[in-house]
């Protein structure tokens, strides 16, 4: 084991934009497994609104707009679409709560909590898979945002049209300029850390809503409210034919959010309580998504009488209005929306993933830059328009999201019984409870392989068979996430039953994060934390009240704990500060 010193003000590894000492980086944590980005948070401050704004950023994108609009063009009745929307997003809400809890209770991101299930080294398996998916989609979303910026350039800088005739590596010169601008803007936003990102998404979500409501009101006033229809399809299915389509719509909603669901622990760890996270999920998912979908269909429906044809792409809708102010406002709005979803879905998570691979050498920021630079080398503009390329490349990786989700849920809730020894996730000691076999839990590895192979086959081969003219069962691919999640869950529990590996620490209390109860910080633990804070502040040149000696510091820290504690919501207890077992709040 390697002793890790406290992080100083000039160290490369910083706490993801938080003040130095924001991560509870204990001296005995092995630096091959820990840095301040991955260590349990000392303070969890995100409110329900911050979580709500996270989901707004995830929903308010061009992809979200088109996805929501497409549900109304499936030939279903309006009430059937509404039922499918609500059913799908409630499923997302339930699973988001489930993946949030282990990270919120322990204060660690997704790749770290997976050490409990996959093993100290094995946790890199889901981390790398997730990171590769995010790299690809980061480039795609940046490219889509650049397309929005192109429209602004073409409208306000007429000479920029000449740049469309010059291209390099499949992208026009204007495209490269817009891509570089957006890439740099996202880089600067990310580099400033999680607090700046939180403030950005707090602002971006409502801002996009304001513009979309203005756009909808304008188009409805032009079209006449009597011409607005909640059915965008010209072909209406009968009741029995609509049933499988409804289930397909539900699966589409869940699949669309499958990536953010898996990533959500990276954000839930900042939640001030699990109750606050659940409340944010309620407003951000069913309430927000249904309202956004209705706003989307109203806007799309109004394009028929106003422009003479159905337009489901919001960028093209704004372009059709053809007034400078509308194009500028709309273009900047959808650039903001796309940057928002890119940051929360495809930048932050791979930053944690790659940092988890080599914490001593790769900080959170460095991990994010690996994703950003890698996405450019993939040149997404060359393959994004090719549905086969997306299907056969990202389809393979995307199909593994379901098994990874099922294994994590089974491992934390059933095998570990929500009991985690937090400090044990940061030791390379071969006698540690999460070392398993050479750092890998063979049950989790087998579950990924055995569940992953059929899930990938279900996601990929039906389309291949249909393209070859053999037979068409492509509908089954819509359910690959559900199938993979179920297989991962069942197989992991089966392997654990045959050969139990995950410890439950029954009868132990010290250093255990229990997902069903509050932790009580003892004076000894508070005094230890005070010493760490005092040393950190001394390194940074910042005075800490009462830090002159360890003994007087403990009461001061306990008093500050009470002051910093979140006002408890109805039915919950006030959360305490992180202890040796990490932060643990009451379950509402």
N, C-alpha and C positions, 0 to 999 in steps of 0.2 A: 504494500500500500504506500502511496506517495502522499506526503503531507502537503496540503495546499495552503499557501499564505492568504491572508485577507486581501481582497482586491483594493488596489490603490488607485489614485486619481488618474494615473497615466498608463494603467494596464490596458492591453488590447481588448481583453474580454470584459465587457460591460453588461449591466443588467437590463438589456433590451430597452434602453431608453429611460430606465428608472435611475434614481440617484444611486451612487455607489453604496453597496450594502443592501440594496433592494431585494436581492436574492439572499436567502439565509445560507450562505456559503460557509459551512462549518470547517474548521481546520482539519478534521479527520476525513473529510470527503476526498475520495480519490480523484485527482485531476484528469484521469482518463475517462471519467464518467460525469464530471460536474464542472460547471462554471456558473457565474451568477445568473445567466439566462435560464439554465436548466434547474437550478436549485429551487427549493420551495420558497414562495414569496413570503416576505415578512409582513406585507400589508396587502390586503385585497380590497380595492376601492370602487370597482365598477358597480354602478347602480342598475336598476331595472331598465332605466332609459338607455344606458350605454349598450345593454344587450339588445334592446329594441332597435336602436340605431344600427347595430351590427347587422341585424336581419334586414333592415331597410336597405342597407348598402348591398346586401346579397340579392335582394329581390329586384331592386330598381336598376335593371340593366337592360340593354338591348335584347340579350338572350332571354331574360325573364319576361320582357314584353312580348316577344314572339312566342314563347312557350305558353304563356297565359292566353294569348289570342288564338293559338292553334287549337286549344281545347274547345273553343266555341265554334270551330269550323269542322268538327268531327261528325256532324249530322245528328247530334244529340239535341234534345229539348233543353231549354234554358235551365229548368229545374234540375235536370240530370247533370248538367255541367256543374251547377252549384253544389250538388251532392258530391260529385267526384272531387271538386276542388276542396271542399271541407274535409272529406274523408282522407284525401291524400295529405293535406297539410297537417291534420291532426296526428296522423301516423308519424310525420316528420317531427312534430312537436314532442311526441312521446319518446322517440328515439334520441332526439337532441337532448332531452332531459337526462336520459340514461347515460349518454356518453359524456355529459357535462359533469355529473356527480363525482366520479373518481378524481378528475382534475381539480374541481373546485374544492373538494375536501382536503386534498393533499397539497394543493398549490403548485402542481407541476404540469408541464405540457404533455401532449399526447405521447410522444416517443418515450418519455420517462416513465409514465404510468404503465406503459406496455412492458417494462422490465419485470413487473410483477407476474405477468402472464407468459411472456416469451423468454424471460431470462435477461440477465444483465447485458449479454452480447446479442442475444436473439432479438431484442427490441429493435435492432437496426434493420431487420427484415421488413416490418411494416413501415418503418420510417423511410427507407429507400424507395419502396414501392410508391408510397404517398408522395414523396419528393419528386419522383420522375413524372407522375401525373401532373403535378402542379407546374413543373417547368414547361411542359407542353402547352398547358392552358394559359399560363402567364403570357407566353408569346402571342397566342391567339387573341386574348383580350386586349393586349397592347396594340395589336394590329387593328382590331375593330375600333378602338378609340382613335387611332390615327386616321382611319377612314372618315370619322366624324370631323376631325380637325381639317382634313383635306377640303371638305365642303366649305368651311369658313375661309380658307385660303383662296379657293377658286372664286368665291363671291366678293371678297374684299381686296384681293390682290390679283387682278385680272392677268397680269404677266405670269403668274404661277402656273397657268395652264400649259405653258411651254415645257415645264418640268415633267409633265406627264409623258412627253415623247422621249425622254431620256430614262433608261432603266439600268439597273445593276442587280444581278443575282435574283431576277424575277420581280423586283419592286421598282417602281418609278422613283425618280429623284425627289419628287414632291412627297411620295410615300415615305421615303427614307427620312426626309426632314421632319415630317409629322411624327413618324415612329421615334426618332431620336428625341424630339421634344417631350413626348409622352414618357419615354423610357427614363429620361433624366428627371422629369417631374416626380415620377413614382419613386425613383432612387432617392431623391432628396426627402420626400415624405417618409419613406421607410427608414432612412438613416437617422432621422430625428427621434425615432423610438416610439414605443407603444403609447405614450401619453399624447404625443402629437397626432398619431394615427387615430386614437380615440376621439380627440377633438375634431378631427377631420370628418370621421364618419358620423359624429353627433350632428354636424352641420350639413353634410352632403345629403343624407337621407331626406330630411324635411325639405331641403332646397329643390331636390328633384321632384318631390311631390307637388310643391307649389307650381312649378313650371308645367307639370303634366296636367294639373287641374285647370290651369289657365288655357292650355292647349285644348283640353276637352271642352271647356266652356265655349271657346272661340269656334271650334268646329261644329258643336251642337247648335250654336246660334246661327251659323251659316247654313246648316243642313235642315234645321227645323226639328224640334224634339219629336214630332210625330213620325219622322223618318228614321229614328234610331231603333235598331233591332238588337236583341241579345242573342240572335242566332246568325252566325256568319256563313253557314253552309247552305248551299242551294238544294242539297239532297238530305231529306229527313228520313232517318231510320225508324222502322217500327219498333215497338217496345222490346220484343225478344231479341231482335238484331242489335239493339242498342246496349244490352246488358254487357256483352264482352267488351264493347267499346268503352263503356263506363269504367270497367276494371282496368282497361288499358290506359285510360286517362289518369286514374289513381296511381298506377305504376309509373306513369310519366312524371307526375308531380314528385313522387318519392325519389325517382332516379335523378331528376334534375337537382335535387337538394342532397344527394347522397355524399358528394364531396364535402360540402360545408358541414354536414352532420358529422362526418368522421373527423373533421378538423376542429369541431366546436370546442373540444377540451382545451385547445390552445388559448381560447378566449374566456371560457368559463372559469379558468383558473384565476382570473382577475376579479371575478364576481365577489362582492362583499359578503354574500350568503347564498346558499343554494336556493332559498326562497326567492331572493332577488333575481337569480338566474331564471327560475321557472316563470316568474311573473314577466320578465322581459321576453321570454320565449312565447308566452301566450299572446302578448300584444304584437310581437314581431312576426309571428308565424300565422296562426289562423286569422286573426283580425287584420293584420297588415296585408297578407297575401290575397285574401278574398276581396278586400277593398281595392287593392292594386289591380286585380284581375278584372273587376267590374269597370274600373276606370279605363283599363286597356280596351275592353270590348266596346265601350261607348265611343272612345276615340277612333278605333278601327272602323266601327259601323258608320260613323259620320263621314269617313273618307269616300264612301260610295256615292252619296248624293253630291258631295262637294267637289270631288275630283273625277268622278265617273268610273272609278274602279276601287276594289278593296286593296288597301295598303296596310300591311301588318308590321312593317318596319318603321319605327318611329323616326329614324333619321330621314328616310325617304318622305315621310309625312311632312316633316318640317321643311324639307327641301321644296316640296310642292307648293307650300304657302308663298314662297318666292318674295318675301320682303326681307330687307337687310336685318332688321331688328329680330325677326322671328328666327332667321337662320343663325344669327350670332348667339341668341339666347338658347335656342334649341340645341345647336351644335355644342356649345360649352356645357350645357346641362348633361347631355348624353356622354360627353367626354368625362365629366365628373362622375357620373353614374358608373361608367365602365372602369375608371380608375378605382372607385370605391370597392367594387366587387373583386377587382384584381388584387388589391392590397389584402383584403380580408380572406379571400379564398385561395390565392395562388402565390402569395409572397411571404406572409408571416409563417405559415405552416412549414414550407420547405426550409425556411431559415432555422426553425427548431430541429427539423429532421436532420439536416446536414451538420448542424452543431452537435447533435447527439452522436454522430459517427465518430467525431474526434474533438471533444469539448476543449481539450488543451490547445488545439491549433485553430479550431474554427469557432469563432464567436457567432452569436445570433446574426449580427450584421454581415459577417463574412458568408454565413450560410445563405442569407437572402441574396447576396451578390452572385453566388454560384448559380442560383436559380435564374436570376435576371440575365446574366451573361449567357448561360446555357440556352435560354429560350431564344435568344437572338440567333445563335448558331444553328438552331433548328429551322430557321427561316419559315415561320408558320404560314406566311402568305402563299407559299408554293403548294402547301398540301391542305390548307384549311378548306378550300373550295372543292377538294376531292373527297367525296363521302367515303370511298373505299379506303383511302389512306387513313382517315380518322377511325373508321370502323375496325380495321385490321391492326392498327398500331395502338391507339388509345383504348380500343375495345378490350384488348387483352389485359392491360393494366387496370382499366376501369372496372372490369369484371371482378377484380380481386378486392374491391372496396367492401362488398357484401361479406365475404368470409372474414376479413379483418375486423369488421364491425361485430359480427357474431361471436368471434373468439374473444374479443375484449369484454363484451357484455357477460359472456359465460364465465370468463376468468375472474372478473371482479365481483360480480353479484352472486354467483353460485359457488365457484371453487374457493375463492378467497373470502367469501361471505362479507365483503365490503371492509375487511380488516387488512390494513396495509402497514408494514413497518417501513416508514418513510426513509430513515437513515440507511436501511439495508439496500435501498435502490442506488446508493452511491458508494458501494464498496466492491472491490474486485477480490475480496477474500473468498477463497474456494469453499470455505465453511459457511458462507453467508446463505441465507434462506432463498435467495433468488439466483444463486449461481447454477443450480440444477446440474446439468451435465456440460462441463466446459463452458458455462455461461449461456447455454441454450436449454430451454424447456422442450424436450423432444415431443411432448404432446401437442404443443402449439405449432411446432414446425410441421409435424405430420398433418395436423388439421388444416393448415394453409395449403399444403400440397394436395391432400385428398379432396378437400372442398373446392380448391381453386381449379383443378383440372376440369371437372364437369361444368363448373360455372363459366370458365373461359370458353369451353366448347359450346355451351348454350348461347353465349353472347356472340360468338363468331361464326360457327358453322351453318346455322339456318340461313343466313344471308348468302353464304357461299353456295349452298345447295340451290337456293332460289336463282342465283345468278347463272348457275350451270343448267338451269331448266329442269332439275330433277323433281323437287317438290318444295312447296312453300309452307314452312312452319315458322316463319320469321316472327310471328306474334309472340313466341315463347321467349325471345330475346328481351322483350319488354319487362320480363319478370326476373331477369338474371340477378338483380340486387337481392330480391326476396329469397330466391333459391340459394344464392351464395351465403347470405346471412344465416338462413336456417341451417344449411349444411355445416357452416363453421361452428355455429352454436352447439348443435347436436354432437358433431364429431369430437369437438374438444372435450365436452362433458363425458362422452363415451371413453375417450382415451384416459381422462383423469380418473374415471371410475375403475378402469382396468389397472392403471398404474398411477396412483395419486402422487402429484408433485407439488401443487400450489399449497403453501402453508396457510393455516387460518389463525394461528397464534391464540388458540382458545385458552382462556385463563390468564393471558398476559394483558397488561394495561400500559406499561411504560413504553413510550415511543410508538404506540399503535394509533393509527388513524382509523377510527371506527365511523363508518359512513352513516350510522344510525343515531349517533349521540354527540353532544358537545364535548369538547375537551376542556379541562380546567387547568389553567396555567398555574404551576406551583411557584412559590417565591424563589426556589432554587433555579428553576428554568428561566424565570424572568431575570434573575441576576446574571445568569450566563448570557442571555441575550443582550443585557445592558453592556456587558464587557465587550461583546462583538461590536455593538453600535458605537461605543465609545472609541474603540480602536479604529473603526472605519472612519469616524468623524475626524479623529486625529490625523489619519493618513491624508484626508481631504482638506485638513486645515479648518474644520468646522467645529466650533465648541458644542458640547452636549451638556445640558444642565445636569448637574449631579454626577458628572463622569469623573470627578476627581478620585473617587474610590469606589470599589465594587459594591460595598455594603449600602452606602447612601443611594446608589443608582437604582437598586431594585425597587424601592417604593416609588421612585419617580417614574420608572418604566411602567409599573402597574397603574399608577395614576393616569399616565398618558394612554395606556391601553383602554381604560374606561372612557376617556375623552374621545379617543379615535373610534371606539366601537360604534357600529351602525345602529341607529335606532331600530329596535326589532319590529318587524312587521307582525300583524296579527297572527297569533298562533306560533310565533317563533321566539327563540331566545336570542339575546344580543350575542353576536359572534365574538369570539376572543381572538387575540393575536396568535400567530403561528407559534407552536411550541416545537419540541423536538420531533413530534409526530406530524408537524405541518398543521395548517389551518383546518379546523373542523367546525362547521356550523350545525345548528339544529335542523332536522328534517321537518319541513312544514307538512 
